[in-house]
Amino acid sequence: MAAGTGLAKQMRLTIETEREDDGRWLAEVMGLAGVMAYGESREDAIRRVRALALRVVAERMEQGEPSARTTTIRFTAR
């Protein structure tokens, strides 16, 4: 539960993937500017970008940004 509100806040993040001409996979988190990562496989790129997104959200929480006050983060890859 979010402190003081009695409600849990959720952040839903969508991951879009694309295969590059050189064979690498690129995964990007929509809604978090600049959060993208390459991987040897689609799964590798998704794993890397999820970790990066969590670090970005954690940093925003530490800085006290209102948009980062959340208790649940859900990822959807497409």
N, C-alpha and C positions, 0 to 999 in steps of 0.2 A: 504494500500500500504506500502511496505517496504521502510524505509527511504532511500532516495538517489537513489533507483533503478527504481522506477516507476512500479515495479512488486510486486504483492502479493505472499508471500511464503506460501506454504501449507506443513503441516506435517501430513502424513497419518499413523495412528497407528492401527495395527491389534491386537485384543484381542482374545486369544484362551482360551477355557474353557474345563474343565475336571471334571467329578464327581469322588470324592475320594471314597475309600471303606467304609469309615465311614459315607457317605451320604453328606458330605460337598462339596461345589463347589469351585474349584480353577480357578481363572482367571489370565492370564498373558499377559502383553503387550509385543508383539514381537518388538524388536528393542530398548527397554529400559531395559537394564540388571538389573535383580533383582526386577522389578516392577511387583509384583503379590499380590493377595489378596484372602482370603477365604470369603465365604458367605454361609448363610443357604440355599439360592436358587441361581440359575444361575444368575438371575437378580440382586440379592444382591451382588454377587461377581463381576459382571460387573460394577455396580455402585461404589463399593469400589475401584476397580482397576482404573477406569477412574479418580476418585478424586485423587488417589495417583499419577497417571501419570501427571496430571495437576500440582500438587505440584512439581514434579521432573522437569518438563519443566520450570516452573516459577523460580525455584532455578537456573537452568542453564542459564536462561535469565538474572537473577540478577548478575550472575558471568561473564556474557559477552561471554559465549561460542558461537562460530559462528554457530554450529549446531542447536542452540536453537533460532536463529533469524527467527521467523515465525509470521505470522499474522492470520493463520487459522489452527486449529487442527481438524482432522476428525478421528473418531473411527469406526472400523468395527469389529463386534463380529461374531465369527464363532464357 
